[in-house]
Amino acid sequence: MKKHVLISLGIISLALILVSGPVLAVEIPNPLSYDTFEELIDAITNFIFYVAVALAPLMVLIGAFYLMTAGGDAKRVQTAKNIFLYTAIGFLIVLAARGLFSLIRGILTG
């Protein structure tokens, strides 16, 4: 059955190509508003940076809430410390990625 379907699709595709000929010109527009790869990477790093800047203080507040409501529970205190640590590490990675991209762009463009 699969073989018949594939053969039929092939025949239909070939017929469409032969019938339409050079009249069928398909142009795919650029769905992005960026013309170069550099602009695209810059937009992606900017987006990630702004999301990280918005989330880092929120995560610090969540960690502070865990710490304040721990009530001496060592497990909740450790959870709060982990939230602080992972927030700092994540934000530093985002900053390093943005800085690395700027450094590479500066080296390549002169």
MOLINLIN-V545506 format. One record per residue. RES is the residue in one letter. OMEGA is omega in whole degrees, -180 to 180 (none if undefined). D_CENTER is the distance of its C-alpha to the mean C-alpha in whole Angstrom. Layout:
res->{RES:RES}
omega->{OMEGA:OMEGA}
d_center->{D_CENTER:D_CENTER}
This chain:
res->{M:K:K:H:V:L:I:S:L:G:I:I:S:L:A:L:I:L:V:S:G:P:V:L:A:V:E:I:P:N:P:L:S:Y:D:T:F:E:E:L:I:D:A:I:T:N:F:I:F:Y:V:A:V:A:L:A:P:L:M:V:L:I:G:A:F:Y:L:M:T:A:G:G:D:A:K:R:V:Q:T:A:K:N:I:F:L:Y:T:A:I:G:F:L:I:V:L:A:A:R:G:L:F:S:L:I:R:G:I:L:T:G}
omega->{180:-179:-180:179:180:178:179:178:178:180:179:179:179:179:179:179:-179:-178:-176:178:-177:180:-177:178:-179:176:-179:180:179:-179:179:179:-178:-177:-177:178:179:179:179:180:178:179:179:-180:177:179:-180:179:-179:176:179:179:179:-175:-176:178:178:180:176:177:178:177:178:177:177:-178:-178:-178:-178:179:179:179:-176:-179:179:176:178:177:178:179:178:178:178:-177:-177:175:179:180:180:180:177:177:179:178:180:179:179:178:179:178:179:179:179:178:178:179:-177:-180:176:none}
d_center->{41:37:39:41:38:36:39:40:36:37:40:39:36:39:41:38:38:41:42:39:40:39:38:35:33:29:27:23:22:19:16:14:16:16:18:17:15:15:15:11:10:12:10:7:9:11:9:7:11:13:11:12:16:16:16:18:21:20:20:23:25:24:25:28:29:29:31:34:34:35:39:39:37:36:33:32:32:30:27:27:27:24:22:23:23:19:18:20:18:15:15:17:14:12:15:16:13:14:17:17:15:18:20:19:20:23:24:23:25:28}
